[in-house]
């Protein structure tokens, strides 16, 4: 007798409670929701919504295969995600309701893979880009949950388009880019058509990895596999500028974002996050929001915009001669007349470490390397000392004994392999920080007070008590040109912009001067100090000039050129 097979029992589904993991394989897959409280990212077929503060997780289930792209509307109301599927099959786009955490619509037209998605600024449209086997761009109506129109994303003689971005101001304009293609598209709603215009980049052939657009739509920026950035004008469809010329971003510009404060945040394939600006696109270290001053027994940290004192560090009965921020922002290194180097925490003012007996006749100048591994100090006796800074230890690496009197200024080359020291003995010395010996000496009949590397680093500029601004060749120490820096009194402070186009000086004539580096001419003069100007600095990003004088005044000037 045949056994009766029992009806199949209903299999219950296990409830997913938490996920730990993020592989980063989906390009620009990690998003912050406009509410600033949630992260949204794909993991396999699932999309995670994770609260930043509470770590609470929600999951969006609906994709039948791995999620390949995700985007959030500017209002934060919608999320859209695309997936991969098997060749020849339709790949879904899912439109999600963020608040309800549920599926609104499934949009199916593309085959194989959804490469990228973008919402229009007012949530009217969603534009999608198909993968290599599909090659089309489609505009969807969010209200009607249906396709309005489509078109091949790129012309036949170029590679695939891989990135897409909507205009920030108009719902009818978006940009696609990829391998040898950059297109600005206009949506013609009455005729249900999209019209592309190819952007002109001349001889430049680039593969675009990432894209961002300015808030006012004035320009859009493209990050490439070769590690440079293209700046395009969406109205003229022409290339505005490109850079950096040298020192391109290693392993390509994989992420790029326009900041409200101006400038760009760039992520490279090598894992670096860099703040930079057009047209040089050189990394800007540091922030213009804070600066520090020292005088007598105090070091003070100031908030630039409000002119408020945030922190005061006091060492009684001592005089601080110089300060520098470590480039990681974790310590302020200071030079004191008791021969000690002291490091303080910039938030709390806590003493982190002291280097005792750093110099015999007081520490007169100080500088740090950008890798935060070394401090270079100068003393009243003329010695230049190189210190190795570890987690717990500070070790003297070398004492360089060439100057005959006090060291007044130290500047370190960007690659940390060289530095220049100025001294009141009438010499500037360029030191090799790898072999720890002198490379070059510069002599003049002056007490040198300040020195700067030109950003290209094949020239230095100096000044001092002879009131002359001199340009010198780093290679052989020869003087290139001399300018009359001031009509009366020593020049004590000098700084140069990151681009090297302008520099500033200040001294005993109480005037702040802005100079054109190539022309050697004064472009602006600042009248405001009533005492001798002792130091002057240009903020990272060229927003401000800050000058200090012997009478205790700190003056903040608006940088006169737009960068």
C-alpha positions, 0 to 999 in steps of 0.5 A: 500500500502506497504511503500517503505523503503529508502536505508540505509544512509552511517554512517560516522565515528567520528574522534578520536582526543585525548585520556587521560588515561593509565591503565597499565594493559598490562605487560610492555605495556608502551614503549619509541621509540628509537627516545627518543621522543615518548611513545607508549602504548595500550589503549583498541583496539587502540595503541597510539603514543604520542610525549613526548614534544608536547603531539601530539597523533597518533592512530593505529587502526586495532585490533578487541579486546583488545591489550595484548602486544606491542613491537618496533624493535630496529631500530624503523622502526616497531611496533608489537602488539598482541591482545586477542580474544574469546576462539578457535578463532585466535588472530591477531598480527599486524605489523605496519610501525612506520613512516607512522603510518599504518598497514603492515601485519596481522599475524594469527596463535595463538589462544585466546591471544598473550602473548608476542612479540619480534623483532630480533636485525636486524629486520629479525624476529618477535617471538610471544608467544601464551597465556595459551590456545595456548602455542606455540612459532612462529618465523615470517619472517618480509620480507616475512610477514609469519611464518617460524616455531613454537613449543610448548613453554614449556614442558608438566610438567611445567607451561606456558611461559609468557615472551620472549626476543631476543638476543641483538647480534644474530638474531638466539637466543631468550629466553622464560620464565614463570612458572617454565620454562626458555628456550634458543632457537636457530633458524635453518633457513635452516631446518625451526626449532627452538631448545630449551634448558632448563636452569638449576636452581637446586632446585629453582622453580620460576615464571618469570614475567620479563626478560632483557638481557645484551648488549653483551649477556653475561647474562640475568636476570629474575625477579620473583613473589617472588621478587628475580632476577635470573642471567643466562648464555645463553651459559652454560644455568646455573644459575650464581647467584640470590638475594637479599637473604633478603629484596626481592622486595615486590610484585615481580619484574614486570619490569627489565632492563639492563643499559648501565652504568652497573647495573639493573633498577628494578620495583617492584609490590609495585611501587618502582623503584630500581637501583641495581647490581649483585650479592647482588641486594641490592638497590643502593641509590644515583648516582656516577655522583655527589659528594659534598665537604665542607671546610671553608665557601664553599660547592661545588658540583662536576661532578665526571667524568669531575672533574668540579665544578657545584655549589658553596654555600658560607656562609661568615665568617663561617666554614662548618663541615659536609654535607649530601645529602637527599636521595631524592636528593632535598637538601644538609644538612650542619653543621656549626660552628655558631651552625646552620644547613642549607639546600640548593637546590643542583641545584641552591644553594638556601637556603631552611631552617635554624635550628638556635641554633641547637647546643651550640658549633657548629654543628660538624657532620650530617646525614640524614635518608633514608625516608628524614623525619629526620636529626640527628646532633651532636655538639661540646658540645657532644649532639646528636639531632634528628630533624623532617623535614616536608614540611615547618617545622623543629622540635626538636624531642629529645636531647640525652645527653651522649657524653662528647665532640664533636661528630665526625661522625654519621651513620644511619641504613638502616631501620632508626630505629637506628644510631651510633655516634662517639665522641672524648670523647672515646665513640661510642653510638648506639641509638634507634631512635624509643624510642629515647634512648641509646641502647649500648655504646662502650668505647676505649682509643682513640678519635673516628673520624669515624664509619661505619655500616657493611651492615648486620648491626650486626657489626660496625667498628671504628677508630680514633687517636689510629690508630686502626681499631676495629670491634664491636658487635652492640648487646652488644658493645663487641670488636671482633677484632682490626687491626693496621690501620696505622703506623703514625697518626690518621685515620680520614675517613672511608667508606664501600661498599654496599656489605660489602666486602671491606672498605677504610680508610684515615688519617694523614699518607696521604695514602688511604687504601682499606681493605678486611673486612673479612680478615682484610688485606690491598689490595690496597694503594693509594699514592697521598695526601700531607696533612692529609686525613680528609674524604673518600667515596666510590661512589654508585655502587663502581666505585670511591673512593673520598678522601679529605685532609686538604690541600684542595686536592680532589682525585678521585681513581678508585675502584680496584674491579669490582662489 
